[in-house]
Amino acid sequence: RMLPRFLTDFTKKRRCMYLDDLKRKESEEQFEGPQEAFLASLAMHFSIRLANQDDLERVEELMIRSNQLNATGYQYNLKELDYFRASDDYLLLMAELSDKFGNYGKIGVALVKKDKSVWTLKLLLISCRVLTRGVGSILLNYILKLARKAGVQFLADFVQTDRNRRMYITYKFSGFEELKTDGNYFLLEHKLSRITPYPSYVTLNFPNL
């Protein structure tokens, strides 16, 4: 298995984050009530912003580690990521999450290629650490709303691997339909007429792009 080349802030803080996760797990095991009520009790804050140069090493780390929740399995290098970050033809987004137990850190990435009348979601990935928090769909729905506001056709690449079926389910649940397939490659389309509302149990902080 390929390992990240850099020791990111997330890596350095991994032990503290691991202890926070133990507290979350203990709290969840003791909680009595529906899952959504537990999620509301966490007081989660989810933010999305444009990625900056300081984020790129963490993006690379996420691409290498997040096999289950990576819609394509693509692993861009730092030079490519920096190009996407600086280009008007691409949108590179970074997502972060925190709750009452602490900061999860930078846990999600999305890359959108912006052509004049068509946007294509080239990469969507979420850290496995937040698998049960429902924030992957929030990031996706934020991008769908941006596309609807821009008045473009919205497509998404999906490359099936032996581990990422959950991401395909996320896409289908969010309203994507298959436009064409070629082996393990799927080109999906979202009509943008119906976009799932954001859940009420998360405080959101999004840029007005």
TORPA-4810 file (N, C-alpha, C, O; in nm, 3 decimals):
<nodes>
NODE_1_0.084_-0.120_0.000_0.000_0.000_0.000_0.088_0.125_0.000_0.182_0.137_0.079_R
NODE_2_0.056_0.215_-0.088_0.133_0.339_-0.099_0.109_0.427_0.023_-0.004_0.440_0.070_M
NODE_3_0.216_0.487_0.075_0.205_0.574_0.191_0.227_0.719_0.150_0.304_0.745_0.057_L
NODE_4_0.162_0.815_0.218_0.184_0.956_0.189_0.331_0.993_0.208_0.400_0.940_0.295_P
NODE_5_0.377_1.087_0.125_0.518_1.127_0.130_0.545_1.233_0.236_0.660_1.265_0.265_R
NODE_6_0.438_1.289_0.294_0.455_1.402_0.384_0.394_1.374_0.520_0.298_1.298_0.532_F
NODE_7_0.451_1.436_0.622_0.395_1.430_0.757_0.309_1.554_0.774_0.359_1.662_0.807_L
NODE_8_0.178_1.540_0.750_0.088_1.654_0.755_0.049_1.684_0.899_0.077_1.607_0.991_T
NODE_9_-0.019_1.799_0.918_-0.068_1.835_1.050_-0.162_1.727_1.103_-0.163_1.696_1.222_D
NODE_10_-0.242_1.670_1.011_-0.334_1.564_1.052_-0.257_1.445_1.107_-0.293_1.389_1.210_F
NODE_11_-0.151_1.406_1.038_-0.071_1.291_1.082_-0.012_1.317_1.219_-0.012_1.229_1.305_T
NODE_12_0.038_1.438_1.241_0.101_1.473_1.368_-0.001_1.470_1.482_0.034_1.438_1.596_K
NODE_13_-0.125_1.502_1.452_-0.229_1.509_1.555_-0.309_1.379_1.564_-0.410_1.373_1.635_K
NODE_14_-0.265_1.274_1.495_-0.345_1.153_1.483_-0.378_1.092_1.619_-0.489_1.044_1.639_R
NODE_15_-0.281_1.093_1.712_-0.306_1.031_1.842_-0.417_1.104_1.918_-0.506_1.042_1.975_R
NODE_16_-0.411_1.239_1.917_-0.516_1.316_1.985_-0.651_1.291_1.921_-0.752_1.279_1.990_C
NODE_17_-0.653_1.284_1.787_-0.778_1.260_1.716_-0.830_1.119_1.744_-0.951_1.097_1.752_M
NODE_18_-0.740_1.025_1.759_-0.779_0.888_1.792_-0.846_0.884_1.930_-0.946_0.814_1.948_Y
NODE_19_-0.793_0.958_2.026_-0.853_0.963_2.159_-0.990_1.030_2.153_-1.083_0.988_2.223_L
NODE_20_-1.003_1.135_2.070_-1.134_1.198_2.052_-1.234_1.098_1.994_-1.350_1.095_2.035_D
NODE_21_-1.188_1.017_1.899_-1.276_0.917_1.837_-1.322_0.813_1.939_-1.436_0.766_1.932_D
NODE_22_-1.235_0.778_2.035_-1.275_0.684_2.140_-1.387_0.743_2.225_-1.480_0.672_2.265_L
NODE_23_-1.378_0.873_2.253_-1.483_0.939_2.331_-1.614_0.941_2.253_-1.721_0.919_2.310_K
NODE_24_-1.605_0.966_2.121_-1.726_0.966_2.038_-1.791_0.828_2.038_-1.913_0.816_2.051_R
NODE_25_-1.708_0.725_2.024_-1.761_0.588_2.018_-1.828_0.551_2.150_-1.935_0.490_2.151_K
NODE_26_-1.765_0.589_2.260_-1.823_0.561_2.391_-1.956_0.634_2.409_-2.053_0.579_2.461_E
NODE_27_-1.959_0.760_2.363_-2.082_0.839_2.372_-2.193_0.777_2.289_-2.308_0.772_2.332_S
NODE_28_-2.158_0.728_2.168_-2.258_0.668_2.080_-2.313_0.539_2.139_-2.433_0.511_2.129_E
NODE_29_-2.225_0.460_2.200_-2.269_0.333_2.260_-2.363_0.357_2.378_-2.452_0.275_2.405_E
NODE_30_-2.344_0.468_2.449_-2.426_0.496_2.567_-2.554_0.572_2.532_-2.645_0.581_2.613_Q
NODE_31_-2.559_0.627_2.409_-2.672_0.710_2.370_-2.797_0.626_2.347_-2.791_0.521_2.283_F
NODE_32_-2.909_0.671_2.398_-3.036_0.604_2.377_-3.125_0.693_2.292_-3.161_0.804_2.332_E
NODE_33_-3.161_0.644_2.175_-3.243_0.723_2.084_-3.200_0.700_1.940_-3.106_0.626_1.915_G
NODE_34_-3.270_0.764_1.845_-3.238_0.744_1.704_-3.103_0.804_1.666_-3.051_0.891_1.735_P
NODE_35_-3.048_0.756_1.553_-2.916_0.800_1.507_-2.912_0.951_1.484_-2.813_1.016_1.517_Q
NODE_36_-3.018_1.005_1.427_-3.018_1.149_1.397_-3.012_1.231_1.526_-2.952_1.338_1.529_E
NODE_37_-3.074_1.182_1.632_-3.068_1.253_1.761_-2.925_1.249_1.816_-2.878_1.346_1.874_A
NODE_38_-2.857_1.135_1.798_-2.718_1.128_1.842_-2.632_1.225_1.762_-2.548_1.295_1.819_F
NODE_39_-2.651_1.229_1.630_-2.573_1.320_1.547_-2.597_1.465_1.589_-2.504_1.545_1.592_L
NODE_40_-2.722_1.497_1.623_-2.752_1.633_1.669_-2.681_1.664_1.801_-2.642_1.778_1.826_A
NODE_41_-2.665_1.562_1.885_-2.600_1.582_2.015_-2.451_1.612_2.001_-2.389_1.662_2.095_S
NODE_42_-2.394_1.581_1.886_-2.250_1.603_1.866_-2.215_1.749_1.841_-2.099_1.787_1.851_L
NODE_43_-2.314_1.832_1.808_-2.291_1.974_1.778_-2.184_1.990_1.670_-2.085_2.060_1.689_A
NODE_44_-2.207_1.924_1.556_-2.107_1.926_1.447_-2.109_2.059_1.371_-2.213_2.120_1.349_M
NODE_45_-1.989_2.100_1.330_-1.970_2.216_1.242_-1.895_2.168_1.118_-1.787_2.111_1.128_H
NODE_46_-1.954_2.190_1.002_-1.897_2.143_0.876_-1.872_2.263_0.786_-1.962_2.343_0.762_F
NODE_47_-1.750_2.276_0.737_-1.716_2.391_0.652_-1.659_2.342_0.518_-1.593_2.238_0.511_S
NODE_48_-1.686_2.419_0.414_-1.631_2.395_0.281_-1.569_2.524_0.234_-1.626_2.632_0.251_I
NODE_49_-1.451_2.515_0.175_-1.382_2.634_0.124_-1.296_2.595_0.006_-1.272_2.477_-0.020_R
NODE_50_-1.249_2.696_-0.066_-1.153_2.672_-0.173_-1.022_2.623_-0.113_-0.974_2.680_-0.015_L
NODE_51_-0.966_2.519_-0.171_-0.838_2.468_-0.122_-0.727_2.569_-0.150_-0.727_2.636_-0.253_A
NODE_52_-0.633_2.579_-0.057_-0.516_2.664_-0.079_-0.390_2.576_-0.087_-0.398_2.454_-0.073_N
NODE_53_-0.278_2.639_-0.110_-0.155_2.563_-0.132_-0.117_2.480_-0.009_-0.060_2.371_-0.023_Q
NODE_54_-0.148_2.530_0.109_-0.115_2.459_0.232_-0.198_2.331_0.250_-0.164_2.245_0.331_D
NODE_55_-0.307_2.319_0.174_-0.393_2.201_0.185_-0.347_2.084_0.099_-0.391_1.971_0.120_D
NODE_56_-0.259_2.108_0.003_-0.236_2.010_-0.103_-0.174_1.880_-0.052_-0.206_1.773_-0.102_L
NODE_57_-0.085_1.888_0.047_-0.026_1.765_0.100_-0.132_1.681_0.170_-0.128_1.558_0.163_E
NODE_58_-0.227_1.746_0.236_-0.337_1.672_0.300_-0.429_1.611_0.193_-0.480_1.501_0.212_R
NODE_59_-0.451_1.683_0.083_-0.531_1.627_-0.026_-0.467_1.499_-0.078_-0.535_1.399_-0.100_V
NODE_60_-0.335_1.504_-0.097_-0.264_1.385_-0.144_-0.279_1.271_-0.043_-0.301_1.156_-0.082_E
NODE_61_-0.268_1.302_0.084_-0.282_1.200_0.188_-0.421_1.137_0.185_-0.435_1.015_0.199_E
NODE_62_-0.524_1.219_0.168_-0.661_1.168_0.162_-0.680_1.077_0.041_-0.746_0.974_0.051_L
NODE_63_-0.624_1.116_-0.073_-0.637_1.033_-0.193_-0.577_0.895_-0.172_-0.628_0.796_-0.224_M
NODE_64_-0.468_0.888_-0.097_-0.400_0.761_-0.075_-0.473_0.675_0.028_-0.480_0.553_0.015_I
NODE_65_-0.528_0.740_0.131_-0.585_0.664_0.243_-0.734_0.633_0.228_-0.781_0.533_0.281_R
NODE_66_-0.809_0.717_0.155_-0.956_0.704_0.157_-1.005_0.618_0.041_-1.074_0.668_-0.049_S
NODE_67_-0.971_0.490_0.042_-1.006_0.402_-0.070_-1.155_0.373_-0.078_-1.210_0.365_-0.187_N
NODE_68_-1.220_0.357_0.036_-1.362_0.320_0.036_-1.452_0.434_-0.008_-1.556_0.412_-0.069_Q
NODE_69_-1.411_0.556_0.023_-1.496_0.672_-0.003_-1.434_0.764_-0.106_-1.441_0.887_-0.093_L
NODE_70_-1.372_0.706_-0.209_-1.313_0.779_-0.320_-1.388_0.737_-0.446_-1.384_0.620_-0.484_N
NODE_71_-1.457_0.831_-0.510_-1.547_0.797_-0.620_-1.474_0.750_-0.746_-1.536_0.687_-0.832_A
NODE_72_-1.346_0.777_-0.759_-1.274_0.737_-0.880_-1.145_0.662_-0.852_-1.097_0.588_-0.937_T
NODE_73_-1.090_0.679_-0.733_-0.960_0.620_-0.705_-0.845_0.697_-0.766_-0.730_0.656_-0.755_G
NODE_74_-0.875_0.812_-0.831_-0.769_0.893_-0.892_-0.673_0.942_-0.783_-0.715_0.974_-0.672_Y
NODE_75_-0.545_0.947_-0.817_-0.445_0.999_-0.725_-0.358_1.100_-0.800_-0.255_1.065_-0.858_Q
NODE_76_-0.403_1.227_-0.797_-0.330_1.333_-0.863_-0.205_1.367_-0.782_-0.204_1.351_-0.660_Y
NODE_77_-0.099_1.412_-0.850_0.021_1.452_-0.779_0.012_1.600_-0.738_-0.081_1.670_-0.777_N
NODE_78_0.108_1.644_-0.659_0.102_1.780_-0.605_0.104_1.886_-0.715_0.037_1.989_-0.704_L
NODE_79_0.181_1.861_-0.820_0.189_1.958_-0.930_0.053_1.972_-0.998_0.010_2.083_-1.029_K
NODE_80_-0.014_1.860_-1.020_-0.148_1.864_-1.080_-0.247_1.934_-0.987_-0.327_2.016_-1.033_E
NODE_81_-0.242_1.903_-0.859_-0.333_1.964_-0.762_-0.313_2.115_-0.756_-0.410_2.191_-0.747_L
NODE_82_-0.189_2.159_-0.761_-0.161_2.302_-0.756_-0.214_2.371_-0.882_-0.262_2.484_-0.876_D
NODE_83_-0.204_2.302_-0.995_-0.260_2.357_-1.119_-0.411_2.372_-1.106_-0.466_2.477_-1.141_Y
NODE_84_-0.479_2.268_-1.058_-0.624_2.275_-1.040_-0.662_2.389_-0.946_-0.757_2.462_-0.971_F
NODE_85_-0.587_2.402_-0.838_-0.616_2.504_-0.737_-0.611_2.644_-0.797_-0.693_2.730_-0.763_R
NODE_86_-0.515_2.667_-0.885_-0.493_2.802_-0.939_-0.574_2.831_-1.066_-0.584_2.946_-1.108_A
NODE_87_-0.631_2.727_-1.127_-0.697_2.743_-1.257_-0.842_2.786_-1.241_-0.913_2.738_-1.153_S
NODE_88_-0.886_2.877_-1.329_-1.026_2.918_-1.333_-1.114_2.809_-1.393_-1.237_2.815_-1.383_D
NODE_89_-1.053_2.709_-1.455_-1.128_2.601_-1.519_-1.160_2.487_-1.423_-1.227_2.390_-1.460_D
NODE_90_-1.113_2.499_-1.301_-1.136_2.393_-1.201_-1.178_2.454_-1.069_-1.150_2.571_-1.039_Y
NODE_91_-1.247_2.374_-0.991_-1.285_2.411_-0.855_-1.234_2.301_-0.764_-1.280_2.188_-0.770_L
NODE_92_-1.137_2.335_-0.678_-1.082_2.239_-0.583_-1.128_2.280_-0.443_-1.090_2.386_-0.393_L
NODE_93_-1.209_2.196_-0.381_-1.271_2.229_-0.254_-1.217_2.142_-0.141_-1.186_2.024_-0.161_L
NODE_94_-1.205_2.201_-0.024_-1.159_2.133_0.097_-1.269_2.140_0.201_-1.327_2.246_0.224_M
NODE_95_-1.299_2.026_0.263_-1.403_2.022_0.367_-1.341_1.987_0.502_-1.251_1.905_0.510_A
NODE_96_-1.391_2.051_0.608_-1.343_2.027_0.743_-1.461_2.004_0.836_-1.571_2.054_0.813_E
NODE_97_-1.436_1.928_0.943_-1.543_1.895_1.037_-1.490_1.900_1.179_-1.377_1.860_1.208_L
NODE_98_-1.575_1.952_1.269_-1.545_1.947_1.412_-1.673_1.918_1.487_-1.782_1.934_1.433_S
NODE_99_-1.660_1.876_1.612_-1.777_1.856_1.697_-1.738_1.885_1.842_-1.629_1.936_1.868_D
NODE_100_-1.826_1.853_1.935_-1.801_1.890_2.074_-1.683_1.815_2.134_-1.631_1.856_2.238_K
NODE_101_-1.639_1.707_2.071_-1.525_1.632_2.122_-1.391_1.681_2.068_-1.286_1.650_2.124_F
NODE_102_-1.396_1.756_1.958_-1.270_1.804_1.900_-1.282_1.824_1.751_-1.391_1.826_1.694_G
NODE_103_-1.165_1.839_1.688_-1.159_1.869_1.545_-1.121_1.744_1.466_-1.017_1.684_1.492_N
NODE_104_-1.204_1.707_1.370_-1.168_1.597_1.279_-1.060_1.641_1.180_-0.987_1.559_1.126_Y
NODE_105_-1.053_1.772_1.156_-0.956_1.825_1.060_-1.012_1.825_0.918_-1.133_1.829_0.897_G
NODE_106_-0.921_1.821_0.822_-0.957_1.825_0.680_-0.996_1.684_0.636_-0.911_1.596_0.625_K
NODE_107_-1.125_1.664_0.609_-1.174_1.527_0.590_-1.238_1.502_0.454_-1.283_1.391_0.427_I
NODE_108_-1.242_1.603_0.368_-1.306_1.583_0.239_-1.248_1.670_0.130_-1.200_1.780_0.156_G
NODE_109_-1.252_1.619_0.006_-1.199_1.691_-0.110_-1.294_1.671_-0.228_-1.350_1.563_-0.246_V
NODE_110_-1.311_1.775_-0.307_-1.385_1.763_-0.432_-1.314_1.843_-0.541_-1.261_1.951_-0.515_A
NODE_111_-1.313_1.787_-0.661_-1.253_1.854_-0.776_-1.356_1.857_-0.889_-1.407_1.753_-0.931_L
NODE_112_-1.387_1.978_-0.936_-1.486_1.996_-1.042_-1.418_2.063_-1.161_-1.352_2.166_-1.145_V
NODE_113_-1.433_2.005_-1.280_-1.385_2.067_-1.404_-1.499_2.150_-1.460_-1.610_2.100_-1.481_K
NODE_114_-1.472_2.279_-1.484_-1.576_2.372_-1.525_-1.559_2.411_-1.672_-1.475_2.495_-1.705_K
NODE_115_-1.636_2.349_-1.759_-1.644_2.394_-1.897_-1.759_2.494_-1.909_-1.833_2.516_-1.813_D
NODE_116_-1.773_2.553_-2.026_-1.868_2.663_-2.042_-2.011_2.622_-2.006_-2.080_2.695_-1.935_K
NODE_117_-2.054_2.508_-2.055_-2.192_2.466_-2.032_-2.204_2.335_-1.955_-2.315_2.290_-1.926_S
NODE_118_-2.090_2.274_-1.921_-2.090_2.145_-1.851_-1.987_2.148_-1.739_-1.872_2.186_-1.760_V
NODE_119_-2.029_2.107_-1.620_-1.935_2.085_-1.510_-1.926_1.934_-1.488_-2.026_1.863_-1.495_W
NODE_120_-1.803_1.887_-1.459_-1.783_1.745_-1.432_-1.712_1.726_-1.300_-1.604_1.780_-1.278_T
NODE_121_-1.773_1.650_-1.213_-1.712_1.617_-1.084_-1.609_1.507_-1.108_-1.644_1.392_-1.132_L
NODE_122_-1.481_1.546_-1.101_-1.372_1.454_-1.134_-1.326_1.373_-1.013_-1.271_1.263_-1.028_K
NODE_123_-1.348_1.427_-0.896_-1.300_1.360_-0.774_-1.388_1.401_-0.657_-1.413_1.520_-0.636_L
NODE_124_-1.434_1.304_-0.583_-1.505_1.329_-0.457_-1.460_1.224_-0.359_-1.475_1.104_-0.384_L
NODE_125_-1.404_1.268_-0.248_-1.362_1.169_-0.148_-1.381_1.225_-0.008_-1.369_1.346_0.016_L
NODE_126_-1.410_1.133_0.082_-1.434_1.165_0.222_-1.354_1.068_0.308_-1.344_0.950_0.275_I
NODE_127_-1.297_1.118_0.416_-1.223_1.032_0.508_-1.316_0.927_0.568_-1.430_0.957_0.604_S
NODE_128_-1.266_0.805_0.578_-1.344_0.696_0.638_-1.378_0.724_0.784_-1.471_0.665_0.839_C
NODE_129_-1.304_0.814_0.848_-1.328_0.846_0.989_-1.465_0.909_1.010_-1.520_0.902_1.120_R
NODE_130_-1.522_0.971_0.906_-1.650_1.039_0.922_-1.760_0.966_0.843_-1.860_1.026_0.805_V
NODE_131_-1.738_0.839_0.821_-1.828_0.756_0.740_-1.973_0.766_0.786_-2.063_0.773_0.702_L
NODE_132_-1.996_0.766_0.916_-2.133_0.761_0.970_-2.190_0.899_1.003_-2.294_0.909_1.068_T
NODE_133_-2.122_1.005_0.959_-2.166_1.140_0.997_-2.250_1.209_0.891_-2.304_1.317_0.916_R
NODE_134_-2.263_1.149_0.773_-2.351_1.205_0.670_-2.299_1.328_0.600_-2.375_1.397_0.532_G
NODE_135_-2.169_1.358_0.615_-2.118_1.483_0.559_-2.076_1.470_0.412_-2.062_1.571_0.343_V
NODE_136_-2.057_1.346_0.364_-2.023_1.328_0.223_-2.134_1.380_0.133_-2.107_1.444_0.032_G
NODE_137_-2.258_1.352_0.170_-2.372_1.399_0.091_-2.388_1.550_0.101_-2.438_1.613_0.008_S
NODE_138_-2.346_1.610_0.213_-2.353_1.755_0.226_-2.258_1.821_0.126_-2.295_1.916_0.057_I
NODE_139_-2.135_1.770_0.117_-2.037_1.823_0.022_-2.089_1.808_-0.121_-2.079_1.901_-0.201_L
NODE_140_-2.144_1.693_-0.151_-2.196_1.668_-0.285_-2.312_1.762_-0.317_-2.317_1.819_-0.426_L
NODE_141_-2.405_1.778_-0.225_-2.521_1.862_-0.250_-2.484_2.010_-0.260_-2.549_2.085_-0.332_N
NODE_142_-2.379_2.050_-0.189_-2.330_2.188_-0.204_-2.283_2.212_-0.348_-2.314_2.316_-0.406_Y
NODE_143_-2.209_2.116_-0.404_-2.160_2.130_-0.541_-2.276_2.129_-0.640_-2.276_2.205_-0.737_I
NODE_144_-2.375_2.043_-0.616_-2.493_2.039_-0.704_-2.564_2.175_-0.704_-2.609_2.221_-0.809_L
NODE_145_-2.573_2.238_-0.590_-2.639_2.369_-0.583_-2.558_2.476_-0.656_-2.615_2.565_-0.718_K
NODE_146_-2.425_2.467_-0.649_-2.341_2.560_-0.725_-2.365_2.544_-0.875_-2.375_2.642_-0.949_L
NODE_147_-2.374_2.418_-0.919_-2.395_2.390_-1.061_-2.532_2.441_-1.107_-2.545_2.498_-1.216_A
NODE_148_-2.632_2.420_-1.025_-2.766_2.468_-1.060_-2.768_2.620_-1.072_-2.830_2.675_-1.162_R
NODE_149_-2.700_2.686_-0.980_-2.691_2.832_-0.984_-2.619_2.879_-1.110_-2.653_2.984_-1.165_K
NODE_150_-2.519_2.802_-1.155_-2.443_2.838_-1.275_-2.518_2.804_-1.404_-2.478_2.849_-1.512_A
NODE_151_-2.625_2.726_-1.394_-2.705_2.692_-1.511_-2.638_2.597_-1.608_-2.655_2.610_-1.729_G
NODE_152_-2.560_2.503_-1.556_-2.484_2.412_-1.642_-2.537_2.269_-1.630_-2.610_2.236_-1.537_V
NODE_153_-2.500_2.185_-1.727_-2.522_2.041_-1.715_-2.420_1.988_-1.616_-2.305_2.032_-1.614_Q
NODE_154_-2.462_1.892_-1.532_-2.370_1.843_-1.430_-2.347_1.693_-1.444_-2.441_1.613_-1.440_F
NODE_155_-2.220_1.656_-1.462_-2.179_1.518_-1.479_-2.084_1.478_-1.367_-2.028_1.564_-1.298_L
NODE_156_-2.065_1.349_-1.349_-1.969_1.299_-1.250_-1.903_1.173_-1.302_-1.969_1.086_-1.357_A
NODE_157_-1.772_1.165_-1.284_-1.698_1.042_-1.313_-1.710_0.948_-1.193_-1.698_0.991_-1.078_D
NODE_158_-1.733_0.822_-1.221_-1.724_0.720_-1.118_-1.649_0.601_-1.175_-1.685_0.548_-1.279_F
NODE_159_-1.544_0.560_-1.106_-1.466_0.444_-1.147_-1.479_0.339_-1.038_-1.433_0.359_-0.925_V
NODE_160_-1.542_0.229_-1.072_-1.569_0.125_-0.973_-1.441_0.051_-0.936_-1.366_0.005_-1.023_Q
NODE_161_-1.417_0.040_-0.805_-1.307_-0.040_-0.754_-1.366_-0.151_-0.667_-1.488_-0.161_-0.654_T
NODE_162_-1.281_-0.231_-0.608_-1.333_-0.338_-0.522_-1.372_-0.287_-0.384_-1.412_-0.366_-0.299_D
NODE_163_-1.360_-0.154_-0.361_-1.384_-0.103_-0.226_-1.480_0.016_-0.219_-1.524_0.052_-0.110_R
NODE_164_-1.513_0.078_-0.332_-1.583_0.207_-0.323_-1.731_0.203_-0.362_-1.786_0.305_-0.402_N
NODE_165_-1.794_0.088_-0.349_-1.936_0.079_-0.386_-2.021_0.177_-0.306_-2.124_0.224_-0.356_R
NODE_166_-1.981_0.208_-0.185_-2.059_0.301_-0.102_-2.071_0.438_-0.169_-2.173_0.505_-0.154_R
NODE_167_-1.968_0.479_-0.242_-1.974_0.608_-0.310_-2.073_0.604_-0.426_-2.143_0.702_-0.453_M
NODE_168_-2.079_0.490_-0.496_-2.177_0.476_-0.604_-2.318_0.486_-0.546_-2.405_0.550_-0.606_Y
NODE_169_-2.340_0.424_-0.432_-2.471_0.431_-0.366_-2.504_0.576_-0.328_-2.618_0.620_-0.341_I
NODE_170_-2.403_0.648_-0.279_-2.421_0.790_-0.244_-2.465_0.870_-0.366_-2.557_0.951_-0.357_T
NODE_171_-2.400_0.848_-0.479_-2.436_0.918_-0.602_-2.580_0.885_-0.644_-2.658_0.975_-0.676_Y
NODE_172_-2.614_0.757_-0.644_-2.748_0.717_-0.687_-2.855_0.771_-0.592_-2.961_0.815_-0.635_K
NODE_173_-2.825_0.765_-0.462_-2.919_0.816_-0.362_-2.939_0.966_-0.378_-3.046_1.019_-0.347_F
NODE_174_-2.836_1.035_-0.426_-2.844_1.181_-0.444_-2.913_1.220_-0.573_-2.935_1.339_-0.597_S
NODE_175_-2.947_1.122_-0.659_-3.023_1.153_-0.779_-2.947_1.143_-0.910_-2.999_1.184_-1.014_G
NODE_176_-2.826_1.089_-0.908_-2.750_1.071_-1.032_-2.804_0.952_-1.111_-2.851_0.854_-1.054_F
NODE_177_-2.796_0.963_-1.243_-2.834_0.855_-1.333_-2.717_0.823_-1.425_-2.636_0.910_-1.457_E
NODE_178_-2.708_0.699_-1.468_-2.600_0.658_-1.558_-2.625_0.712_-1.698_-2.732_0.692_-1.755_E
NODE_179_-2.526_0.783_-1.752_-2.533_0.836_-1.888_-2.466_0.740_-1.985_-2.516_0.715_-2.095_L
NODE_180_-2.350_0.687_-1.943_-2.284_0.583_-2.021_-2.188_0.505_-1.932_-2.144_0.554_-1.828_K
NODE_181_-2.158_0.383_-1.974_-2.064_0.299_-1.900_-1.964_0.240_-1.996_-1.992_0.219_-2.114_T
NODE_182_-1.846_0.213_-1.943_-1.740_0.150_-2.022_-1.654_0.068_-1.925_-1.562_0.122_-1.863_D
NODE_183_-1.684_-0.061_-1.913_-1.613_-0.144_-1.816_-1.646_-0.100_-1.676_-1.763_-0.100_-1.636_G
NODE_184_-1.544_-0.061_-1.600_-1.567_-0.016_-1.462_-1.583_0.136_-1.452_-1.589_0.191_-1.342_N
NODE_185_-1.591_0.204_-1.569_-1.609_0.349_-1.570_-1.756_0.384_-1.594_-1.819_0.329_-1.684_Y
NODE_186_-1.808_0.475_-1.513_-1.946_0.522_-1.528_-1.944_0.674_-1.541_-1.881_0.743_-1.461_F
NODE_187_-2.013_0.725_-1.640_-2.037_0.869_-1.649_-2.179_0.893_-1.603_-2.275_0.844_-1.663_L
NODE_188_-2.193_0.969_-1.495_-2.323_0.992_-1.433_-2.369_1.135_-1.458_-2.288_1.225_-1.479_L
NODE_189_-2.500_1.154_-1.456_-2.556_1.288_-1.474_-2.660_1.316_-1.366_-2.737_1.228_-1.327_E
NODE_190_-2.661_1.441_-1.319_-2.763_1.486_-1.225_-2.842_1.597_-1.293_-2.783_1.694_-1.342_H
NODE_191_-2.973_1.584_-1.295_-3.058_1.682_-1.364_-3.073_1.813_-1.287_-3.117_1.913_-1.342_K
NODE_192_-3.035_1.812_-1.159_-3.033_1.932_-1.074_-3.172_1.985_-1.040_-3.185_2.094_-0.984_L
NODE_193_-3.275_1.910_-1.073_-3.411_1.957_-1.042_-3.447_1.930_-0.896_-3.521_2.007_-0.834_S
NODE_194_-3.394_1.821_-0.843_-3.421_1.788_-0.703_-3.289_1.762_-0.632_-3.216_1.669_-0.667_R
NODE_195_-3.259_1.844_-0.533_-3.136_1.830_-0.456_-3.175_1.812_-0.309_-3.253_1.889_-0.254_I
NODE_196_-3.120_1.709_-0.247_-3.156_1.677_-0.109_-3.122_1.792_-0.015_-3.011_1.846_-0.023_T
NODE_197_-3.213_1.833_0.072_-3.183_1.941_0.168_-3.070_1.901_0.263_-3.047_1.782_0.288_P
NODE_198_-3.000_1.999_0.314_-2.896_1.973_0.413_-2.961_1.925_0.542_-3.068_1.972_0.578_Y
NODE_199_-2.896_1.832_0.613_-2.952_1.786_0.740_-2.949_1.896_0.846_-2.862_1.982_0.845_P
NODE_200_-3.045_1.890_0.935_-3.058_1.995_1.037_-2.959_1.978_1.152_-2.942_2.070_1.232_S
NODE_201_-2.894_1.861_1.162_-2.809_1.835_1.278_-2.666_1.886_1.264_-2.584_1.862_1.352_Y
NODE_202_-2.636_1.958_1.155_-2.499_2.009_1.133_-2.506_2.160_1.111_-2.590_2.209_1.036_V
NODE_203_-2.416_2.233_1.177_-2.401_2.376_1.148_-2.306_2.390_1.030_-2.196_2.335_1.031_T
NODE_204_-2.350_2.465_0.927_-2.277_2.471_0.801_-2.211_2.607_0.782_-2.266_2.710_0.821_L
NODE_205_-2.092_2.605_0.722_-2.021_2.727_0.690_-1.965_2.712_0.548_-1.863_2.646_0.528_N
NODE_206_-2.032_2.774_0.450_-1.994_2.758_0.311_-1.959_2.894_0.250_-2.017_2.996_0.288_F
NODE_207_-1.864_2.897_0.156_-1.835_3.022_0.086_-1.940_3.053_-0.018_-2.005_2.962_-0.070_P
NODE_208_-1.958_3.178_-0.048_-2.051_3.220_-0.153_-1.971_3.232_-0.282_-1.925_3.341_-0.318_N
NODE_209_-1.955_3.120_-0.353_-1.872_3.117_-0.473_-1.949_3.164_-0.596_-1.894_3.168_-0.706_L
</nodes>
